[in-house]
Amino acid sequence: MKLFYITNKLEVALIAEKYGVDRIWVDLETLGKAERQKNMDSVKSHHSIKDIRTISKLLSKSELMVRVNPWNENSVDEIEKVIAAGADRIMLPMWKSFEEADAFLRAVNKRVKTNLLLETKEAVECLDEILEHPLLEEIHIGLNDLHLSYGLTFMFELIPNGMVEALCKKIRAKGIPYGFGGIARLGEGLLPAEKIIVEHHRVGSTMANLSRSFCNTDKVADLSEVEKVFAENMQKIRDYEKTLTNISEEEYEENSKEIKKCVRIIVATIKERRECSD
């Protein structure tokens, strides 16, 4: 799988690249995000065009992907600045119509690569139409905002309820590369990363982001410690992926059952905590 890591810190970006992170992700999205995710422990970035210029000059292997703001009256200008600053790929979040996705793809016009971040129920509803677009290159399914869009409790509910698999099947049928969500370190995460990686392989996903818990540089400031985290844990992920080469249908099915059970327990726990805090 191609793995992404969000950072605007040059030293961290270079460490991530050194240990095999495929995409360094600079995140310019701010419009509406704080309001949507106000009660969630999610990334609220303060990245800038300057960060793109700084990092793009020194990456030698990893791709620099930039998430811009949702489509708005200033999007064309923002896209021009991002391209000029050196982005290799631009990601559009929170699109809610064919017209928004179309306007984005035409504004970029293959001058750099693109990614549509599917994270609204409106995007799900117009997916069939956008999959016919001649400029479409790849799609990532964003579980955080998509589960909020459907009024769910936990983002990984979208796996056992069949949504992720259904979307992946549609995208795969058109030959478009796709991925979904993120993963923590092996052995960690509310839903263990190993189970999520197996699910990626089962549905043919080829990309995922490394969650903030993989290496939270707001809490781990020492660069030697950051390097240790990437050196050890990127290797563990790559080694684990190799073990899945000959996984059987029965093993996939058992993993799906375990995910369903884990998610059910997590959702019940979250709801109980909310009731206690009310």
N, C-alpha and C positions, 0 to 999 in steps of 0.2 A: 504493500500500500504506500501511496504517497502520503507523507505526514507533514502537517503544517504546525508552525509554532508562532504565536503572536508575541512580538516584542518590538520596541522602538529603540532598544539599547544596542548600540553597535557591537560592543564586546560580547554580549549574550548572543546576538545574531551569528557572529563568527564562530562561537563555540557550538551552537546548534548546527550550523553548516558542517563544521568539522566532523561531527558525529552522525551525519547522515540525514538530518532533517531536510526534506525535499523543498519546502517552501517557507520562507520567512514572511510573516504576515504583518504588515503595517495596517493599523485600523483607524480610519478617519471617521467612522460612523459615530455621530453624536445625536442627530435629529430624532427625537422621540424615544430614544433607547432608555434613558433614565426613567421615564414615565412607565414604559412597558414592563421594565424589569426592576421596579423600585423595591420590591420585597425579596429580590433574589441576590444571592452572592455570586454575581456574574461580573465579567470584565467590563468596566466602563473606562474606555481608553482616552488618553489625552495625547494622541499621536499627531504629527504634523507633516506638511509637505517637506519641510526641512529634513525630517527623519528619512524620508524616501531618498532624497539626494545623498545623504550621508551614507546610508546602508547600501544603496544600489552601486555605488562606486567601488565597494570592496568585496562584494559577494563574487565568488568565482564559480561555484557549482550550484548553489541553491537558487531557486527562482524567487523573485520578490513579488509577492502578491499584495495588492492594496484594496481594502474594502472602502468604498466611498459611501456617501450618505444615500439614503433612499432617494428615488427619482424626485426631483424638485426643480424649481425655476433656475437654480444655479448649477444644475448637474453638468451641463455641457462645459461650463467654465472650469468646474472642479476636475472633470475628466481630462481636459487639456493640460491643466497644471500637473496632474498625476503622471500623465504620459511624458511630459517634458522633464519631470523630475527623475524619471528612470524606471518606472514600474514595468515589470515583465507581464503582469496579469492584473486585471481589475475585476473586482467582485461587486456585484450589485445586490444589496440586501433589501428585504421587505417590499419587493415588487408585488403588486396586487392586480395587475392586468396585463394582457398581451401588449397593449399600447405602451406601458412603461418599460417592459422588457425589450420591446422592439426599438423604442427610442434610444435606450442604452446601447444596444448592440450596434445600431446604426451610427451612434455618436462615436463609438470606438472604431467601428469599421475595420476590424482586424489589424489595426496598427500595432496593437499589443494583444495578447490573449485575454480571454474573458471567462468569467464564471458567474452563473446565476445562482444566488443563494435562495433556495426555496424555503420559505419560513412563514407563509400565511395560507389560510384556507382558501383565500381568493386565488392564490398562485396555483394551488392544487386543482382548483376548478377550471383554470385555463391552461393546464399543463399540456393537454393534447394539442392545443393550437400552437403553443410555443415550441413544442418538439418538432414542428414542421419548419421552423425558421431556418433559412439558409446560413445565417451567421452564428447560430448556436454552437458552442464548443464544449461546454461541460456544465453540470449542475451539481450543487452540493445541497443536501437536505439539512437545514438548520433546526435541530430538535428543540432548542431552548424556546425560541419564539413560536415555532409551530405548535408545540404543546399548549402554549398560552392562548394561541389563536383558537384552539379547539376547547378551551376551558378545562384542560386536564390538570392533574395534580403534580405529575412527575414526568420529566421529558422522555424518559425511556419507556413510558407507557405506549409510545408510538411503535415500539417493536412488537410486543405481544398482541396488540390490537390489530395488527396486520397492515397498518398504514405505510410503514417503511418498506415492507416487501412489495406492496402494491405499486408504490411509486417507482421503486427500483425496476420492477418488471416492465413498466411502461417506458422508462428511460432506456433500459437495456435493449428493448425491441427496436429502438431507433438508432442503436449503435453509438450513443452519446456516453462518454465517461461520466461516472457519478460516484458520490460518496455520501456519508451522513455522519453527523455528530462528532463527538470527540472521545478520546480515551485517556485514562490516567496511567500511572505506572502499573506494571503487572502486579497483581496481588492487592491493588488498592482501588478505591472508588466505591460509591454506594452500591453500584452494580459492578462486580469485578471486571477489570479490563479484559481478562482472558475470554470471558463469555461474550463480550462485545466484539472482540476481534474475530472470534469464530463466526458470529453473525454477519460481520462484514464479508467474510469469505463465502458464506452460504448464499448471500443475495448478490454476490458479484461486485460489491463495492471496492473501489480502488483508491479511496482517499479518506482521511480523517484528520481532524486537528488534535494536537496534544493539549489536553485541558490545562487550566491554570494550576491545578494540583500536581501536574506532572513536574513542573518546576516553577514555583511561585517566587519570582525575583523581587517581589515586594517584601518577602520574608527571608529570602536567601540572598544576601547582598554580596557575600564573599565569592569572587569569581572562581576560585579554586573549587569551592563546593558546588557551584553551578556546573563546572566542567565535570566533576565527579558524577553528578546526577545524570548528565547527558551520556557520558561514557558508559556507565553501567546500565542505564535503563533503555537507551536506544538499542544496545546490543541484545538485551533481554527480549525486547519486542521482535527484533529481526530473527533471533533464534527461535522464538515461539512460532512465528509465521511459518518457518520452515517445517515445523512439525505438523502443519495442517495440510501439507501437500496431498496426502492420501487419506484424508478424513472420510469416513463413510456416511451414508445418508442416515444411518441409525444414530451415529454420533451427533450429527447436525440436529436431528430430532430431539435427542436427549438434552442438548444444549438449549434448544428453544424452550423445552419444558422447564429447565432450571431458571432461565431468564424470566419466564412467566411467573414462577413461584417467587423469585426474588423481588420482582417488581410489585407483585401483590402485597408482599410484606412491607416494602418501602412505602408504598402509597398509604397503607393502613397506618403506619407509624407517623407519616407526615400529617395525615388528617387528625389523628389523635392529639398530636402536639398543637395543632391549630385550635382544636376545640378547647384544650386546656388553657391556651393563651387568651381566648376570647372572654 
